[in-house]
Amino acid sequence: MFERPDSGERVLLLHQSSGGPVDEEELQEFRELVRASGGVVVDLVRASRARPDPRLFIGRGKGEEVKALVAELAIDLVIFNHELSPSQERNLEREFQCRVVDRTGLILDIFAQRAHSFEGKLQVELAQLRHLSTRLVRGWTHLERQKGGIGLRGPGETQLESDRRLLQERIATIRKRLERVDQQRDQGRRARRRAEIMTVSLVGYTNAGKSTIFNVLTHAGVFAEDQLFATLDPTLRRIELPDSPPAILADTVGFVSRLPHELVAAFRATLQETVSADLLLHVIDAASPRRLENIFHVEEVLQRIGAAEIPRIEVYNKIDLLTEERPGVECDAQGQPCRVRLSAYSGEGVAELLAAIADYTRGEVVQKHLLLGPGEGRLRALLFAGGWVRSEAQQEQGGWSLEVELPRAEYQRLLKSEQGFASAEESG
């Protein structure tokens, strides 16, 4: 979608506040986003305005200042830490005589660079096309100066209509392909549910350390780097838990404040791994000054994708950067683990995290209806000995009909050790 120069573009950043103190950590995140895109930050311009200008977003005086800086510093690109309307973007480009990109366009560009799988590339292209469809007119501004010219009234409009039609056709094609990918993923999720394999999904703010934790737990060797959106394509691996059945761990894309709606919609298939999980590990950068804000933004996205009600354990990572924090596990009023402190970098607290996941697995209850034949008295005795039978009824042809409720770990153990258990469940 984007033609990228061989060397980093010289970028001028612009952040406008509506009054009050400026959050320096937010500006640092803005710089990190640009660094992740490959741009070279030359300068940052701050502005203050009660409400954005409908034409330029910034005021006329600030616009003149930026225009002078663009010429003086040989700027290739001006990036706004805000969402611009198509007309504002177009007016600013005319004013500065260089390309202008807003925060949404910046994040889409990073995702375009990081997508490697077939699915990821389709999702990014879909988000880009949706974003581009409202900005098509930019490519035809050269015709606006010649509106009265003979023979030039129609072609521009015709070309725009043609481009819009082609865009919509491509968007429809990508959606169909993503639906097929989603169906394949859903088959895998159904298979895991049939096998009663628990799925644990890592979620969190970008650069909180999800991929590093994923690598430590699974030894998968997925790409992990100290930069925003290092992970884009989801990865699933099996993890072994102490004294509990194994689980499936999913590493997913990180969230960020003001995550573009185009991305949330386009990455529906990927985010489904989070929505369908049995347990979420909310990874939090314990050393970040914006920790509470980042938690809020993650919860906001989870609400948007329908994952707010899924049980979760908060994982406070990077405690090696804090002098007073020690690895450990905290439990809620019901005795379930709710918070783990660790350092994926040093390995401190990783064993405690695995134990917390196992505790949750053992604490989860499975309810089943079983039909036992006359020769399965031993299995019936095992179920009663464990205290897992809630009700029993004698069958006319012999045998028993049981309603059982047992911990998931015991359920998995019986599936493996008692052949009659699996067949009794199938009959039920």
Sequence and secondary structure as in RCSB ss.txt:
>XXXX:A:sequence
MFERPDSGERVLLLHQSSGGPVDEEELQEFRELVRASGGVVVDLVRASRARPDPRLFIGRGKGEEVKALVAELAI
DLVIFNHELSPSQERNLEREFQCRVVDRTGLILDIFAQRAHSFEGKLQVELAQLRHLSTRLVRGWTHLERQKGGI
GLRGPGETQLESDRRLLQERIATIRKRLERVDQQRDQGRRARRRAEIMTVSLVGYTNAGKSTIFNVLTHAGVFAE
DQLFATLDPTLRRIELPDSPPAILADTVGFVSRLPHELVAAFRATLQETVSADLLLHVIDAASPRRLENIFHVEE
VLQRIGAAEIPRIEVYNKIDLLTEERPGVECDAQGQPCRVRLSAYSGEGVAELLAAIADYTRGEVVQKHLLLGPG
EGRLRALLFAGGWVRSEAQQEQGGWSLEVELPRAEYQRLLKSEQGFASAEESG
>XXXX:A:secstr
     SS  EEEEEEEESSS   HHHHHHHHHHHHHHT EEEEEEEEE SS BTTTBS HHHHHHHHHHHHHTT 
SEEEESS   HHHHHHHHHHHTSEEE HHHHHHHHHHHH  SHHHHHHHHHHHHHHHHTSGGGGGGGGGGGTTST
T SSHHHHHHHHHHHHHHHHHHHHHHHHHHHHHHHHHHHHHHHHTT EEEEEEEBTTSSHHHHHHHHH       
SSTT   S EEEEEEETTEEEEEEEE   B TT  HHHHHHTHHHHHHHHT SEEEEEEETT TTHHHHHHHHHH
HHHHHT TTS EEEEEE GGG SS   EEEE TTS EEEEE  TTT TTHHHHHHHHHHHHHH EEEEEEEE TT
 HHHHHHHHHTT EEEEEE TTSSEEEEEEEEHHHHHHHHHH HHHHHHHHH 
